[in-house]
Amino acid sequence: MVDNAQPQMPRGSTVPAMRWSHLDGGEFTMGTSGHEGFAGDGEGPARRVRLDPYSISIYAVTNGQFGAFVRDTGYVTEAERFTWSYVFHALVSDELKSRVVKVPAQTPWWLPITHAYWAQPEGPRSMILDRLDHPVVHVSWHDAKAYCAWSGTRLPTEAEWEFAARGGLENALYPWGEELTPDGKHRCNIWQGHFPVVNTLDDGYLGTAPVDAYEPNGYGLHNMAGNVWEWCEDNFSPNYHRETSDLNPLCRGEIDNRSMRGGSFLCHESYCNRYRVAARNSNAADSSASNIGFRVVQSS
């Protein structure tokens, strides 16, 4: 069952406060015309885009920060209302696995776990008290918007997210440059090994990592690649780069799927090579999973 007592911050915890990177905006090359990605995602054609100034949180929203929102408002997430959410199989106990009845045929590594939600990320008897500095997960786009309304922030547009993720680098594959592991050093939390059965944990993590893990990019932003998918404001369209303005683009489509950026700890070049800066993905606005979170922005 869901434990309605929200987690309390333990004495001596070090949850990062909301910190910001102010970006002056300007022009940059958005998207890619390369062949690294997936044609159906609409990663290009690359084009010049201009943005107004804004500030973006240097970290994804943490469990501790989301917990403060829930305690203040009594907000109930969509995963709680639906009474289940998707959890990656390697994070689920054998006991809970034995209770799963229906597994998605095309993605059997995703298990619908009853009473998995943000404060019980792997289902009943899992906790976040030792992960208050990790990104909150099992939050839908609607949940993220509710947090924004409470905190006086908003979700980034896809263009704002990509501009920030690039860290001032033009046309680079990753937020830090062209090489995935420069000098053999891991710069993000993604899958190593053979997906979805063998993770060598070379980057140090099976699930989420702390929001300040790894070195920041040129704009001081952490984990713009890997760790958790991050919701954006836009409706998703594979024709995004052909349909949206070159000035402060925002996609408002008829389909309710919302854009996500950045990839997650499950991304691997053989399966989901979407931890590149130009990569795009989407999900239904009411969907949640153990690898979906968000960060926030403020208009200047």
LOLO-406414 format. One record per residue: residue number from 1; x, y, z of N, C-alpha, C, O in turn. Coordinates in steps of 0.1 Angstrom, whole numbers, plus 2048, in hexadecimal, padded with zeros to 3 digits. Atoms other than C-alpha are relative to their C-alpha. Example, Ala and Ser with C-alpha at 12.3 -4.5 7.8 and 13.67 -1.06 7.14 Angstrom:
BEGIN
   nr  n.u  n.v  n.w  ca.u  ca.v  ca.w  c.u  c.v  c.w  o.u  o.v  o.w
    1  809  7F4  800   87B   7D3   84E  809  80C  800  813  80C  807
    2  7F7  7F5  800   889   7F5   847  7F8  80B  808  7FD  816  809
This chain:
BEGIN
   nr  n.u  n.v  n.w  ca.u  ca.v  ca.w  c.u  c.v  c.w  o.u  o.v  o.w
    1  808  7F4  800   800   800   800  809  80D  800  814  80C  804
    2  7F9  7F4  7FF   80A   824   7FC  801  805  80E  7F7  806  815
    3  7FE  7FA  7F3   819   833   81B  7FD  80F  7FF  805  816  7F8
    4  804  7F2  802   807   854   81E  808  80A  809  807  816  807
    5  7F7  7F8  7F9   821   861   837  80B  804  7F7  813  7FC  7F4
    6  7F6  7FC  80A   837   876   821  80E  800  807  80F  802  813
    7  7F3  801  7FA   85D   872   826  805  80D  806  803  817  801
    8  7FB  7F4  7F9   86D   889   83F  80F  801  7FD  816  7F7  7FC
    9  7F2  7FE  802   88F   898   838  808  7FC  80C  807  802  817
   10  7F8  804  7F4   8A8   887   84F  80A  80B  804  80E  813  7FC
   11  7F7  7F6  7FA   8BE   89C   866  80D  7FE  7F9  813  7F3  7F7
   12  7F3  800  806   8DE   8A6   855  800  7FD  7F1  80B  7FC  7EB
   13  801  803  80F   8D1   89F   831  805  80C  7F9  805  818  7FD
   14  7FA  7F5  809   8E1   8B4   815  7F9  800  7F3  7FF  7FD  7E9
   15  808  7FE  80C   8C5   8B9   7FC  804  80D  7F9  802  817  7FF
   16  7FC  7F3  807   8D1   8D3   7E2  7F4  809  7FF  7E9  805  7FB
   17  80A  7F6  802   8BC   8F3   7E3  7FF  802  7F1  807  7FF  7E9
   18  801  7FD  80E   8AE   8FF   7C2  80A  80B  7FC  80B  815  802
   19  7F5  7F7  805   8CB   90F   7B0  7FE  802  7F1  7F9  7FA  7EA
   20  803  7FC  80D   8CA   921   78F  80C  804  7F8  816  808  7FD
   21  7F6  7FB  80A   8DF   928   770  7F8  80A  7F7  7EF  806  7F1
   22  806  7F6  808   8D5   948   75F  806  800  7F2  812  801  7F0
   23  7FC  801  80E   8D7   946   739  7FB  80C  7F8  7EF  80F  7F9
   24  804  7F3  807   8D7   965   723  7F8  7FD  7F3  7F4  807  7ED
   25  807  803  80D   8C6   953   706  809  802  7F4  815  802  7F5
   26  7F9  7FE  80C   8D0   95B   6E3  7FE  7F5  7F6  7F5  7ED  7F7
   27  801  809  80B   8D5   946   6C4  808  7F3  802  813  7F4  808
   28  7F8  80C  800   8E0   922   6C2  7FB  7F6  7F5  7EF  7F8  7F0
   29  805  80A  80A   8DE   904   6AA  7F9  7F5  808  7FF  7EE  810
   30  808  80A  7F9   8C2   8ED   6B6  7FE  7F4  7F7  7FC  7F6  7EB
   31  803  80D  807   8BD   8C9   6AC  80D  7FB  7F9  818  801  7FA
   32  7F5  805  807   8D3   8B5   695  7FB  7FB  7F3  7F0  7F7  7F1
   33  803  806  80D   8D4   8AA   671  808  7F4  7FE  809  7EE  7F3
   34  7F8  80C  801   8EA   88D   679  7F7  7F3  800  7EB  7F4  800
   35  807  80D  801   8E1   868   679  801  7F8  80D  7FF  7EC  80D
   36  7FE  807  7F3   8E7   85F   69E  7F3  7FB  806  7F3  7F1  80D
   37  80D  802  7F9   8C3   85F   6A8  7F6  7F8  7F9  7F9  7EF  7F1
   38  80B  808  805   8A1   852   69E  7F8  809  7F7  7F3  814  7FC
   39  807  7F7  80A   88F   860   67F  7F2  804  805  7EE  80F  803
   40  80D  7FD  7FB   86D   85E   690  800  80A  80B  7F5  80F  80E
   41  7FF  7F7  7F5   879   874   6AD  800  80F  7FB  7FD  818  803
   42  800  7F2  805   87D   893   697  80B  808  806  808  813  80B
   43  7F5  7F8  7FA   89F   89E   6A3  805  80B  7F8  80E  813  7FC
   44  7FC  7F5  809   8A4   8B5   686  7F5  803  7F6  7EA  7FE  7F7
   45  7F2  7FB  804   8AB   8C5   66E  805  80A  80A  7FD  812  810
   46  7FA  7F6  7F7   8C3   8DA   683  7FD  80E  7FA  7FC  810  7EE
   47  804  7F2  804   8BA   8FF   682  804  809  80B  807  805  816
   48  7FD  7F5  7F7   8C2   920   693  7F4  804  807  7E9  807  801
   49  80B  7FC  7F7   8AC   929   6B0  804  80B  809  810  80B  80E
   50  7FD  7F5  7F6   8AA   948   6C6  7F7  7FF  80C  7EB  7FD  80B
   51  807  800  7F4   8A0   949   6EA  802  80C  808  80C  813  808
   52  7FF  7F5  7F7   898   964   703  808  7FB  80D  809  7EF  80F
   53  7FA  804  7F3   8AB   964   725  7F7  7F8  809  7EB  7FA  809
   54  807  808  7F6   8A1   94B   740  80A  7FA  80A  816  7FA  807
   55  7F8  807  7F7   8AE   939   75E  7FB  7F1  801  7EF  7EF  800
   56  803  80E  7FF   8AF   913   762  806  7FA  80C  812  7FD  80F
   57  7FA  807  7F4   8B4   8FD   781  80C  7F8  7FC  80B  7F0  7F2
   58  7F4  808  803   8D6   8EE   781  7FF  7F1  803  807  7E9  7FE
   59  803  80E  7FD   8C8   8CE   78F  7F2  7FD  7FC  7E9  806  7FA
   60  80E  805  800   8A9   8B9   788  7FA  802  80D  801  802  817
   61  808  7FF  7F3   88E   8BD   7A3  803  7F3  807  801  7E8  802
   62  7FC  80C  7F8   898   8A6   7BF  7F4  7FA  808  7E9  800  809
   63  80A  806  7F6   884   88F   7D6  7FD  809  80B  7F2  80B  80F
   64  802  7F7  7F5   88A   8A7   7F2  7F7  80C  7FC  7EF  810  804
   65  808  7F4  805   87C   8C5   7DE  7F2  7FC  7FD  7E9  803  801
   66  80E  804  803   85E   8B2   7D1  7F9  7FC  80D  7ED  7FF  80E
   67  807  803  7F3   857   8A5   7F5  7FC  80D  807  7F1  80C  80D
   68  804  7F4  7FA   856   8C9   801  7F3  805  7FA  7EA  80A  801
   69  80C  7FD  808   83C   8D0   7E6  7F4  7F8  805  7E9  7FD  807
   70  80B  809  7FC   827   8B2   7F0  7FC  803  80F  7F0  803  812
   71  803  7FD  7F2   829   8BA   815  7F8  80D  802  7EF  80F  80A
   72  806  7F3  7FF   81F   8DE   80F  7F2  800  7FA  7E9  808  7FF
   73  80C  7FF  808   802   8D7   7F7  7F7  7F4  802  7EB  7F5  7FF
   74  808  80C  7FF   7F6   8B3   7FE  7FE  7FA  7F2  7F5  7F2  7F0
   75  802  804  80E   7FA   8AD   7D8  802  7F1  7FF  80B  7EB  806
   76  7FF  80E  802   7F4   889   7CD  803  7FE  7F1  7FC  803  7E8
   77  7FB  802  80E   807   87E   7AD  7F6  7F7  7F9  7EE  7EF  7FF
   78  809  808  809   7F6   86D   790  804  7F1  802  7FB  7E8  802
   79  7FC  80E  7FD   80A   84D   798  7F9  7FB  80C  7F5  7EF  80D
   80  807  804  7F4   7FA   84C   7BA  7F1  7FE  7FD  7EB  7F5  802
   81  80F  801  803   7D7   852   7AC  7FE  7F4  7F7  7F3  7ED  7F8
   82  801  80C  808   7DD   837   792  803  7F3  807  7FF  7E8  803
   83  7FC  80B  7F7   7EB   821   7AE  80B  7F7  7FA  80E  7EC  800
   84  7F5  807  805   808   815   799  809  809  7F7  804  814  7F3
   85  7F7  7F9  809   826   820   784  80A  7F6  7FB  80C  7EB  801
   86  7F6  809  806   841   810   76E  80D  801  807  812  80C  80A
   87  7F3  801  7FA   861   805   77E  809  7F7  7F8  804  7EC  7F4
   88  7F6  808  807   880   7F7   76D  802  7F3  807  804  7F3  814
   89  800  80D  7F9   882   7D2   774  80B  7FD  809  809  7F7  814
   90  7F4  802  7F7   8A5   7D2   783  7FF  807  80D  807  804  816
   91  802  7F8  7F4   899   7EA   79E  7F5  7FA  809  7F3  7FE  814
   92  80B  805  7F9   87C   7D4   7A9  804  7F3  808  80B  7EB  803
   93  7FE  80C  7F8   87D   7BA   7C5  7FA  7F4  7FA  7F0  7F5  7F3
   94  805  80C  805   877   796   7BD  7F1  7FE  805  7E9  7F9  7FD
   95  80E  801  7FB   858   797   7D3  7F6  808  7F8  7EB  802  7F5
   96  809  7F8  808   848   7B3   7C0  7FF  7FB  7F1  7F5  7FC  7EB
   97  801  805  80E   852   7A4   79E  7F6  7F4  7FF  7F0  7F3  7F5
   98  809  80B  801   83F   785   7A7  7F1  804  800  7E8  7FB  7FD
   99  80E  7FB  7FF   81F   79A   7AB  7FC  807  7F3  7F0  809  7F1
  100  803  7F9  80C   821   7AA   789  7F9  7F7  7F6  7FD  7EB  7F4
  101  808  808  808   806   79D   772  802  802  7F1  803  7F9  7EA
  102  7FF  7FD  80F   809   7AF   751  80C  809  7FE  80D  814  803
  103  7F4  7F9  803   82A   7BA   743  7FF  804  7F1  7FA  7FC  7E9
  104  801  7FC  80E   82C   7CF   723  808  7F7  7F7  814  7F4  7F9
  105  7FA  80A  809   834   7B7   706  80D  806  7F9  817  7FF  7F8
  106  7F4  7FB  807   84C   7CF   6F4  80B  805  809  816  807  804
  107  7F6  7FB  7F6   85E   7DC   713  7FE  7F9  80D  7FA  7FE  817
  108  802  808  7F4   85E   7C0   72C  808  804  80C  806  7FF  817
  109  7F8  7FB  7F5   878   7D2   741  7F8  80A  809  7FD  80D  813
  110  808  7F7  7F9   85D   7EA   74C  7F5  7F8  808  7EC  7F2  801
  111  80A  807  7F8   848   7DC   769  7F6  809  806  7FA  813  80D
  112  80A  7F7  7F9   827   7EC   774  7FF  7FC  80F  7F9  7F1  812
  113  800  804  7F1   82C   7EC   79A  7F6  808  807  7F5  814  807
  114  80A  7FA  7F8   80F   7F3   7B0  806  808  80C  80F  803  813
  115  7FC  7F7  7F5   814   810   7C8  80E  805  7FF  814  809  809
  116  7F4  7F9  803   834   81B   7B8  7FD  80F  7FD  7F4  812  7F5
  117  802  7F2  803   835   841   7B9  80D  807  805  816  801  809
  118  7F3  7F9  7FE   84E   85D   7C0  807  7FD  80E  813  7FC  80E
  119  7FA  803  7F3   853   855   7E5  803  7F1  803  80A  7ED  80C
  120  7FD  80E  800   854   82F   7DF  804  7FC  7F2  7FC  7F5  7EB
  121  7FD  801  80E   867   82E   7BE  801  7F2  7FB  7FE  7F0  7EF
  122  800  80E  804   86A   808   7BD  7F4  7F8  806  7F4  7EC  805
  123  80C  806  7FA   848   801   7CD  801  7FF  80F  80A  805  815
  124  801  801  7F1   83E   7F8   7F1  80D  7FC  806  814  7F3  801
  125  7F4  802  7F7   85A   7F8   80B  80D  806  7FA  818  804  7FF
  126  7F5  7F8  804   871   80D   7F5  7FF  80E  805  7F3  813  807
  127  801  7F3  7FA   87A   82F   802  80A  809  7F9  813  805  7F1
  128  7F7  7F6  806   88C   84F   7F8  808  808  80A  80F  812  807
  129  7FA  7F9  7F5   89A   85A   819  80F  802  7FE  816  80B  803
  130  7F2  7FF  803   8BD   853   80D  802  805  7F1  80E  804  7EC
  131  800  7FB  80E   8B5   862   7EA  7FA  80D  7FF  7F4  810  7F4
  132  807  7F3  801   8A8   884   7F2  807  80A  7F7  801  813  7F2
  133  7F9  7F8  80A   8C3   893   7DC  800  7F9  7F2  808  7FD  7E9
  134  802  806  80D   8B9   87C   7BF  7F4  807  7F9  7EC  80D  800
  135  80B  7FA  807   8A1   888   7A4  7F3  7F9  803  7F3  7ED  804
  136  80D  806  7FE   87C   882   7AC  7FC  7F9  7F3  7FF  7FE  7E8
  137  805  808  80B   86D   867   795  7F2  7FC  802  7EC  800  80C
  138  80E  803  7FF   84B   859   78E  7F7  80D  800  7ED  80D  806
  139  808  7F4  801   83F   87C   786  7FB  802  7F2  803  801  7E8
  140  805  7FD  80E   828   883   768  802  80E  7FC  807  816  805
  141  7FF  7F2  805   828   8A2   753  7F7  809  809  7FA  814  80C
  142  80A  7F9  7F7   809   8AD   767  806  803  80E  804  80E  813
  143  7FA  7FF  7F2   81C   8A7   788  80A  80B  7FF  80B  813  809
  144  7F6  7F6  801   839   8BC   77C  7FA  80E  7FF  800  817  805
  145  807  7F3  801   822   8D8   772  7FA  805  80D  7FB  811  810
  146  805  7FD  7F3   812   8D7   794  80B  806  809  80A  80F  810
  147  7F5  7FB  7F9   834   8DB   7A4  804  80E  7FC  808  816  804
  148  7FC  7F3  806   83C   8F8   78D  7F6  80B  805  7FB  816  809
  149  809  7F6  7FB   81C   90A   797  802  803  80F  800  80F  813
  150  7FD  7FE  7F2   825   906   7BC  80D  808  802  80D  811  80B
  151  7F3  7FA  7FE   849   911   7B8  802  80D  7F8  80D  813  7F9
  152  7FF  7F4  808   843   92E   7A0  80A  7FF  7F5  811  808  7F1
  153  7F7  804  80B   857   91D   784  7F8  7FB  7F5  7EB  7FC  7F5
  154  807  807  80B   84F   90C   763  809  7F6  7FB  815  7F6  7FE
  155  7F8  809  807   85B   8F0   74E  807  807  7F4  802  810  7EF
  156  7F9  7FA  80C   875   8F8   733  7F9  7FC  7F3  7F4  7F1  7F3
  157  804  804  80D   86B   8F8   70F  80C  7F7  7FB  817  7F7  801
  158  7F5  808  805   87F   8DF   6FA  80C  808  7FC  817  804  7FE
  159  7F5  7F8  805   893   8FB   6EB  808  805  80C  814  805  80C
  160  7F8  7FC  7F4   89C   909   70E  808  7F5  806  813  7F7  80A
  161  7F9  80C  7FA   8A5   8E6   71A  80D  7FD  7F8  817  7FC  7FD
  162  7F4  803  808   8BC   8E0   6FC  80B  80A  800  817  807  801
  163  7F7  7F5  7FF   8CC   902   6FD  808  7FE  80D  815  800  80D
  164  7F9  802  7F3   8D4   8FC   722  809  7F4  800  814  7F4  805
  165  7F8  80D  800   8E0   8D8   71D  80D  801  7F8  817  7FB  7FB
  166  7F4  7FE  808   8F8   8E3   702  80C  807  807  817  806  803
  167  7F5  7FA  7F8   90B   8F8   71B  809  80A  7F9  814  80C  7FC
  168  7F8  7F7  808   917   910   701  808  7FA  7F4  80F  800  7ED
  169  7F9  807  80B   925   8F5   6E9  7F7  7FF  7F4  7EB  7FC  7F5
  170  808  801  80D   919   8F6   6C5  802  7F2  7FA  80D  7EE  7F8
  171  801  80C  808   90E   8D6   6B5  807  7F4  806  80A  7EA  800
  172  7FA  80B  7F9   91E   8BF   6CF  7F6  7F5  803  7EA  7F8  804
  173  809  80B  7FD   90F   89C   6D5  7FB  801  80E  7EF  7FD  811
  174  804  801  7F2   90F   89F   6FB  802  80E  806  809  817  801
  175  7FE  7F3  7F9   90E   8BC   714  80E  804  803  811  80F  806
  176  7F2  7FD  7FD   934   8B9   719  809  7FF  7F3  815  802  7F4
  177  7F8  801  80C   93F   8B2   6F5  7FC  7F4  7F7  7F1  7F0  7F7
  178  803  80A  80A   942   897   6DB  802  7F1  805  7FC  7E8  800
  179  7FD  80E  7FB   94F   879   6EF  7F7  7FD  80C  7F5  805  815
  180  809  804  7F6   938   866   706  808  7FF  80E  803  803  818
  181  7F8  801  7F4   954   85E   71F  80E  806  7FE  817  7FF  7FC
  182  7F3  7F9  803   970   878   71A  80B  7FB  80A  808  7FC  817
  183  7F5  805  7F7   991   86A   728  7FB  7F5  809  801  7F3  814
  184  805  80B  7F9   97D   84C   733  7F8  803  80C  7F5  7FA  814
  185  808  7FC  7F4   969   860   74C  7F1  801  7FD  7ED  807  7F3
  186  80E  800  802   944   85B   74F  7FA  80E  804  7FE  814  80F
  187  806  7F3  7FD   930   87C   74D  7F1  800  801  7EB  80A  803
  188  80E  801  7FE   90D   86E   750  7FC  7F2  805  804  7E9  804
  189  806  80C  7FA   8F7   853   75F  7F8  7F9  7F5  7EC  7FC  7F4
  190  807  808  80A   8ED   83B   743  804  7F1  802  80B  7EE  80B
  191  7FE  80F  7FF   8ED   815   73D  80E  7FC  7F9  811  801  7EF
  192  7F4  806  806   90E   803   738  7FE  7F0  800  7F9  7EB  80A
  193  801  80F  801   90F   7DE   72D  7F6  7FC  7F5  7F5  803  7EB
  194  80A  805  80A   8F3   7CB   71B  7F2  803  805  7ED  7FC  80E
  195  80D  7FC  7FC   8D1   7DB   71E  7F6  7F5  7FB  7F7  7F1  7F0
  196  803  7FB  7F3   8BA   7D1   72F  804  7F7  80C  7FF  7F8  817
  197  7FE  80B  7F6   8CA   7B4   742  80E  802  808  80E  7FE  813
  198  7F3  7FE  7FA   8EF   7BE   74A  804  80E  800  806  814  7F6
  199  7FB  7F3  7FE   8F9   7DF   758  80D  7FF  808  80D  7FB  814
  200  7F3  801  7F9   91E   7E1   761  802  80A  80B  80C  809  812
  201  800  7F5  7F6   918   800   776  80D  808  7FF  812  80D  80A
  202  7F3  7F9  802   938   810   768  7FF  80F  805  808  815  809
  203  802  7F2  7FC   929   832   76F  7FC  802  80F  7FB  80D  814
  204  802  7FF  7F2   921   829   793  7F2  7FE  804  7EF  7FD  810
  205  80E  800  7FC   8FB   826   792  7F8  7F6  7F8  7FA  7F5  7EC
  206  80A  808  807   8E0   80D   78A  7F3  808  7FD  7EE  807  7F2
  207  80C  7F7  801   8C3   825   790  804  80E  7FF  80E  811  7F8
  208  7FD  7F2  800   8C3   84A   795  80D  803  808  811  7FC  811
  209  7F5  7FA  7F9   8E1   85E   7A0  7FC  80D  806  7F2  813  802
  210  803  7F3  7FA   8E2   87D   7B6  800  80B  7F5  807  809  7EB
  211  802  7F6  80B   8D8   89C   7A2  80D  808  7FD  80F  80E  7F3
  212  7F4  7F9  803   8FB   8AB   7A6  80C  7F6  7FD  817  7FA  7FD
  213  7F6  809  805   90D   88C   79A  806  804  7F3  800  80B  7EB
  214  7F9  7FD  80C   927   890   77F  803  80F  7FE  7FC  817  805
  215  7FC  7F2  802   937   8B0   773  7F5  808  7F8  7EE  802  7F0
  216  80A  7F8  807   920   8CC   767  805  804  7F2  810  803  7EE
  217  7FC  7FB  80D   91F   8D9   743  805  80E  801  806  814  80C
  218  7FA  7F3  800   92B   8FB   738  7F7  80B  806  7FC  816  809
  219  809  7F7  7F9   90C   90C   747  7FE  7FC  80F  7F5  802  815
  220  801  804  7F2   911   8FB   769  7F4  7F7  803  7F0  7F5  80E
  221  80C  809  7FF   8F4   8E2   763  805  7F1  801  80D  7ED  7FA
  222  7FD  80E  7FE   8F6   8BF   770  7F6  7F6  7FA  7EA  7F9  7FA
  223  808  80B  805   8E9   89F   760  7F6  804  7F5  7EA  800  7F6
  224  808  7FD  80C   8DB   8AE   740  800  7F4  7F6  7F8  7F4  7ED
  225  801  80D  807   8E2   88B   732  7FF  7F5  80A  806  7F5  814
  226  801  80C  7F7   8D7   86B   742  7F8  804  80D  7F3  80E  80F
  227  807  7FF  7F3   8C9   866   766  7F1  7FF  7FE  7EC  7F4  800
  228  80E  801  802   8A5   86E   75F  7FB  809  7F4  801  813  7F1
  229  806  7F8  80A   890   87A   742  7FA  80C  806  7F5  80B  811
  230  805  7F3  7FA   885   89E   747  7F5  805  7F7  7F6  807  7EB
  231  80B  7FA  807   863   8AB   73D  802  80E  7FB  809  816  801
  232  800  7F3  805   860   8C9   727  7F2  805  7FE  7E8  7FD  7FF
  233  80D  7FA  801   843   8E1   721  7F9  7FB  7F3  7ED  7FA  7F3
  234  805  802  80E   83E   8D7   6FC  7F7  7F4  7FF  7FA  7EA  805
  235  806  80C  805   825   8C0   6ED  80A  7FA  7F6  812  802  7F0
  236  7F6  806  809   83A   8A7   6D9  7FB  7FF  7F2  7EF  7FB  7EF
  237  802  802  80F   83B   8A7   6B3  80C  7FC  7F9  817  802  7FB
  238  7F4  804  808   853   894   69C  804  80B  7F6  80E  80A  7F0
  239  7FE  7F5  809   850   8B3   686  804  80D  807  803  818  802
  240  7FD  7F4  7F8   85B   8CB   6A2  809  80A  7F9  805  816  7F9
  241  7F6  7F7  806   878   8DA   68F  7FA  807  7F3  800  811  7EE
  242  806  7FA  80C   862   8E1   670  7F3  808  804  7EF  811  7FC
  243  80D  7F9  7FD   843   8EE   683  801  80B  809  7F9  814  80A
  244  7FF  7F6  7F5   850   904   69F  808  80C  7FB  810  80B  7F2
  245  7F9  7F3  803   85D   928   69E  80E  7FF  803  813  7F7  80B
  246  7F2  7FF  7FD   881   930   69E  803  80A  80B  80F  80B  810
  247  7FF  7F7  7F4   87B   94A   6BA  7F8  7FA  80B  7EB  7F9  80A
  248  806  806  7F4   873   93A   6DC  7F6  7F5  7FC  7EA  7F6  7FF
  249  809  80A  805   864   91B   6CC  7F9  7F8  80B  7FF  7F5  815
  250  809  808  7F7   848   908   6DE  7F6  7F9  7F8  7EF  7FF  7F0
  251  809  809  808   835   8EB   6CF  7F3  7FE  808  7F3  7F9  813
  252  80E  802  7FA   80F   8EB   6D7  7F8  7F8  7F6  7F2  7FD  7ED
  253  806  809  809   802   8CC   6C5  7F3  7FB  805  7EF  7FE  811
  254  80D  806  7FC   7E1   8B9   6C6  802  7F4  808  7FA  7F0  810
  255  7FE  80C  7F8   7F1   89A   6D4  805  804  80E  80D  80D  80F
  256  7FD  7FC  7F2   7F4   89B   6FA  80E  7FB  804  812  7FF  80F
  257  7F3  804  7FB   816   889   6FB  809  80C  802  809  816  7FA
  258  7F7  7F5  7FD   830   8A0   70A  80F  7FC  7FE  812  7F1  800
  259  7F2  803  803   855   8A3   702  808  7FE  80C  805  803  817
  260  7F6  803  7F5   870   895   718  80E  801  7F9  810  7FE  7EE
  261  7F3  7FE  804   895   89C   715  80A  7FA  809  808  7F8  815
  262  7F4  803  7F8   8B7   88F   721  803  7F1  802  80E  7EE  806
  263  7FE  80E  7FD   8B3   869   723  800  7FD  80E  7FC  805  816
  264  800  805  7F2   8B6   855   743  80A  7F6  803  813  7F3  7FA
  265  7F6  80A  7FC   8CA   83C   756  7FE  7F3  7F8  807  7EA  7FA
  266  803  80D  808   8BB   821   73F  805  802  7F1  805  7F8  7EA
  267  7FC  7FE  80E   8C8   830   71E  80D  7F9  7FD  816  7F9  805
  268  7F4  807  805   8E1   81C   70A  800  801  7F1  7F6  802  7EB
  269  7FF  7FE  80E   8EE   820   6E7  7F9  7F5  7F8  7F5  7F8  7EC
  270  806  80B  807   8DF   7FE   6DD  7F1  801  800  7EA  7FB  7F8
  271  80E  800  7FE   8BC   807   6E8  7FA  80E  800  7F0  811  7F8
  272  806  7F2  7FF   8B5   82C   6F1  80B  80A  800  80F  810  80A
  273  7F5  7F7  801   8D1   841   6E4  7FB  80F  800  7FD  817  7F7
  274  806  7F3  7FF   8BF   860   6F0  805  809  80B  7FF  812  810
  275  7FA  7F7  7F6   8D7   86F   709  809  80A  7F9  811  812  7FF
  276  7FA  7F5  808   8E5   885   6ED  7F8  80D  802  7EC  80C  805
  277  806  7F3  7FD   8DD   8AA   6F0  7F3  802  7F6  7E9  808  7FB
  278  80A  7FD  80A   8C7   8AB   6D0  7F4  7F6  801  7EA  7F7  7FB
  279  80A  80B  800   8B3   88B   6D9  7F3  804  806  7F3  80D  80F
  280  80D  7FC  7FB   88E   88D   6E0  7F8  7F3  803  7FB  7E8  7FD
  281  809  80B  7FD   874   876   6EF  7F3  806  805  7F2  812  807
  282  80D  7FB  7FC   850   878   6FB  7F9  7F5  809  7FD  7EA  808
  283  808  809  7F9   837   869   712  7F2  806  803  7F1  813  801
  284  80D  7FB  7FD   812   86D   71B  801  809  80D  809  806  816
  285  7FF  7F6  7F5   80D   88B   733  7FD  7FA  80E  801  800  818
  286  803  806  7F3   7FF   874   74E  809  7F4  803  806  7ED  80D
  287  7F7  80B  7FE   81B   85A   74B  80A  802  80B  80F  80E  80D
  288  7F5  7FF  7F6   835   853   766  808  7F3  800  803  7E8  7FC
  289  7F7  80C  7FF   852   83B   76B  80C  803  809  80D  80F  80D
  290  7F5  7FE  7F6   871   836   780  80C  807  7FA  816  808  800
  291  7F5  7F8  806   886   84A   767  7FC  80D  7FA  802  812  7F1
  292  805  7F3  805   871   869   761  800  80A  80B  7F9  808  815
  293  800  7F5  7F7   877   88A   773  7FF  80D  7F9  7F9  80D  7EE
  294  801  7F3  806   87A   8AF   76B  809  80A  807  80D  808  812
  295  7F9  7F4  7FB   88D   8D0   770  7F7  80C  7FC  7EE  80A  7F4
  296  809  7F4  802   87E   8F3   770  808  80C  7FC  814  80C  7FD
  297  7FA  7F4  804   885   915   762  7F7  80C  805  7EC  80A  80A
  298  807  7F3  7FD   87B   939   769  803  80A  7F5  80F  80B  7F0
  299  7FE  7F6  80A   876   954   74F  807  80C  806  805  80F  812
  300  7F9  7F4  7FB   88D   972   753  7F8  80D  7FD  7FD  818  800
